[in-house]
Amino acid sequence: MNSKSRIYFINALLLLTCFHLKAQIFRSNLPLLLINTNGVSIPDEYKITAQMKVVDLGKGKEHTDTSTTFAFDGIIGIELRGSSSQSFPKKPYGIEIKDDKGEDKDQSFFGWPKESDYVLFASYNEKSLMHNVLTMNLARELGMYASRTRYVEVILNGNYQGVYVFMEKVKRDKGRVDIDKLDDDENSGDDLTGGYILKIDKFTGSIGGSFKSDFRSQFGKDIHYQYDTPKEPSTQQANYIQNFIRTFENSVNNANYKDPDVGYRKYADVESFVQYFLINEFARNMDGFRISTFLHKDKDSRGGKLKMGPVWDFDICYGNANYCEGNRYDLYAHGFNAICSDDFFKFLLGGINCY
């Protein structure tokens, strides 16, 4: 091979190499989340420290994993989240934005209100990836707070993970569940009356504690209200919210339950209950009412009534279930336990079964 041939050959190799490198660049019209754990496996809990870069140049723009312009470039804590969903090949994650000292740091994404906690929802068993996005948007159209959502693509330690739904985590904050903060020392008067977030859910993940309803389902199952916020209430706070729930449940079971002065309307924000019911029935949410169910209460000086919500967890709905007749559209979500009476999770509110 003469010198001219060698030059042509080398140039051809360089062109092929450049083409190969260019072909390896990941491109998307969705924002990219580039997460690096430095080889550390992500556990169920607690969160490990990682680096996250967000490539978000705006709608209609091409995003690449070789970008040097980032909407966010910082430290996060990351862990697996969910219950049964952790067994799926595509893992769901909870992330928390951190500062250089490892403390929580509020950060806005996509123009949303600032907060530190977010969710990467994998939607593995809901292949359209639309159920949560559609239903959260519908809830907001009804005037409820519901988690804001955005489709993103995730690359973890250089490996493509797929399209995720980036979501706000259910949390007490002005831009999310807008109730007053309940401090540890607020144990009397109006201070004690809010704000609380409770949930009815599986006993997985980080649970601060719970209390049982005084009533049981018609199938003899206990109903547990879990503390979400504050996760570890003081003795006075725990006693207050337990007594409030029990008083409310008794008001529903009282012969005068329709009376506006002594019945359930005295304690419940009826509109929020109606909205919550409509959303879950519209979707025929198989998990609705039984698990992934939130309630919250603000201080008496700010209304003080028990509200349903925010809505959560809509992957097993719109016919996307192959058990307990979950594929049918002509049945009601609140009648789940009438179809599958041996199911462990039973929803009871006010001592009245939802069916």
HUHU-V142502 format. One record per residue. RES is the residue in one small letter. SS is DSSP state (H for helix, E for strand, C for the rest). PSI is psi as a letter, one per 30 degrees, with the letter a starting at -180 (* if undefined). OMEGA is omega as a letter, one per 30 degrees, with the letter a starting at -180 (NA if undefined). Layout:
RES,SS,PSI,OMEGA / RES,SS,PSI,OMEGA
//
This chain:
m,C,k,l / n,C,l,a / s,H,e,l / k,H,e,l / s,H,e,l / r,H,e,l / i,H,e,l / y,H,e,a / f,H,e,l / i,H,e,l / n,H,e,l / a,H,e,l / l,H,e,l / l,H,e,l / l,H,e,l / l,H,e,l / t,H,e,l / c,H,e,l / f,H,e,l / h,H,e,l / l,H,e,a / k,H,e,a / a,H,f,a / q,C,f,l / i,C,k,l / f,C,k,a / r,E,k,l / s,E,l,l / n,C,g,l / l,C,l,l / p,E,k,l / l,E,k,l / l,E,j,l / l,E,j,a / i,E,k,a / n,E,j,l / t,C,g,a / n,C,h,l / g,C,f,a / v,C,k,l / s,C,k,a / i,C,j,a / p,C,l,l / d,C,e,l / e,C,k,g / y,C,l,a / k,C,k,l / i,E,l,a / t,E,k,l / a,E,l,l / q,E,k,l / m,E,k,l / k,E,k,l / v,E,j,l / v,E,j,a / d,C,j,a / l,C,f,a / g,C,l,a / k,C,k,l / g,C,f,a / k,C,l,l / e,C,k,l / h,E,k,l / t,E,l,l / d,C,g,l / t,C,g,a / s,C,k,l / t,C,g,l / t,C,k,a / f,C,k,l / a,C,f,l / f,E,k,l / d,E,j,a / g,E,a,a / i,E,k,l / i,E,l,l / g,E,k,a / i,E,k,l / e,E,l,l / l,E,l,l / r,C,l,a / g,C,a,a / s,C,c,l / s,H,f,a / s,H,f,l / q,H,f,a / s,H,f,a / f,C,l,l / p,C,e,l / k,C,j,a / k,C,k,l / p,C,k,a / y,E,k,l / g,E,k,a / i,E,l,a / e,E,k,a / i,E,k,a / k,E,l,l / d,C,a,a / d,C,f,l / k,C,g,l / g,C,g,l / e,C,l,l / d,E,k,a / k,C,k,l / d,C,k,a / q,E,k,l / s,C,k,l / f,C,k,l / f,C,g,l / g,C,g,l / w,C,l,l / p,C,k,a / k,C,k,l / e,E,l,a / s,C,f,a / d,E,k,l / y,E,l,a / v,E,k,l / l,E,j,a / f,E,k,a / a,C,e,a / s,C,h,a / y,C,e,a / n,C,g,l / e,C,j,a / k,C,f,l / s,C,f,a / l,C,g,a / m,C,f,a / h,H,e,l / n,H,e,a / v,H,e,a / l,H,e,a / t,H,e,l / m,H,e,l / n,H,e,l / l,H,e,l / a,H,e,l / r,H,e,l / e,H,f,l / l,C,f,l / g,C,g,l / m,C,l,l / y,C,k,l / a,C,k,a / s,C,k,l / r,C,k,a / t,E,l,l / r,E,k,l / y,E,k,l / v,E,l,l / e,E,k,a / v,E,k,l / i,E,j,a / l,E,j,a / n,C,h,l / g,C,f,a / n,E,k,a / y,E,k,a / q,E,f,l / g,E,a,l / v,E,k,l / y,E,l,l / v,E,j,l / f,E,k,a / m,E,l,l / e,E,k,l / k,C,k,l / v,C,k,a / k,C,k,l / r,E,j,l / d,C,l,a / k,C,e,a / g,C,g,a / r,C,c,l / v,E,j,a / d,C,i,l / i,C,l,a / d,C,k,l / k,C,k,l / l,C,j,a / d,C,l,a / d,C,e,a / d,C,g,l / e,C,i,a / n,C,g,l / s,C,l,l / g,H,a,a / d,H,e,l / d,H,e,a / l,H,f,a / t,H,f,l / g,C,l,f / g,C,k,a / y,E,k,l / i,E,k,l / l,E,l,l / k,E,l,l / i,E,j,a / d,C,l,l / k,C,l,l / f,C,i,l / t,C,l,a / g,C,a,a / s,C,j,a / i,C,k,a / g,C,f,a / g,C,l,a / s,E,l,l / f,E,l,a / k,E,k,l / s,E,l,l / d,E,f,a / f,E,l,l / r,E,l,l / s,C,l,l / q,C,f,l / f,C,g,l / g,C,g,a / k,C,k,l / d,E,k,l / i,E,k,a / h,E,k,l / y,E,k,a / q,E,k,l / y,E,k,l / d,E,e,l / t,E,k,f / p,C,k,a / k,C,e,l / e,C,i,a / p,C,l,l / s,C,l,l / t,H,e,a / q,H,e,a / q,H,e,l / a,H,e,l / n,H,e,a / y,H,e,a / i,H,e,l / q,H,e,a / n,H,e,l / f,H,e,l / i,H,e,a / r,H,e,l / t,H,e,l / f,H,e,l / e,H,e,l / n,H,e,l / s,H,e,l / v,H,e,a / n,H,f,l / n,C,l,l / a,C,f,l / n,C,h,a / y,C,f,l / k,C,f,a / d,C,k,a / p,C,f,a / d,C,e,a / v,C,f,l / g,C,a,a / y,H,f,a / r,H,f,l / k,H,f,a / y,C,f,a / a,E,k,l / d,C,j,a / v,H,e,a / e,H,e,a / s,H,e,l / f,H,e,l / v,H,e,l / q,H,e,a / y,H,e,l / f,H,e,a / l,H,e,a / i,H,e,a / n,H,e,l / e,H,e,l / f,H,e,a / a,H,f,a / r,C,i,a / n,C,j,a / m,C,f,l / d,C,f,a / g,C,k,l / f,C,e,a / r,C,e,l / i,C,l,a / s,C,h,a / t,E,k,a / f,E,k,l / l,E,l,l / h,E,l,a / k,E,k,l / d,C,l,l / k,C,l,l / d,H,e,l / s,H,f,l / r,H,h,l / g,C,e,l / g,C,g,a / k,C,l,l / l,E,k,l / k,E,k,l / m,E,k,l / g,C,l,g / p,C,l,l / v,C,l,a / w,C,k,l / d,C,i,a / f,C,h,l / d,C,e,a / i,C,i,l / c,C,a,a / y,C,h,l / g,C,g,a / n,C,i,l / a,C,k,a / n,C,g,l / y,C,l,l / c,C,h,l / e,C,h,a / g,C,f,l / n,C,f,a / r,C,k,a / y,C,f,a / d,C,g,l / l,C,l,a / y,C,k,l / a,H,e,a / h,H,f,l / g,H,g,a / f,H,e,a / n,H,f,l / a,H,f,l / i,H,e,a / c,C,i,a / s,C,f,a / d,C,g,l / d,C,k,a / f,C,e,a / f,C,j,l / k,C,k,l / f,C,k,l / l,E,k,l / l,E,k,a / g,C,g,l / g,C,g,a / i,E,k,l / n,E,k,a / c,C,f,l / y,C,*,NA
//
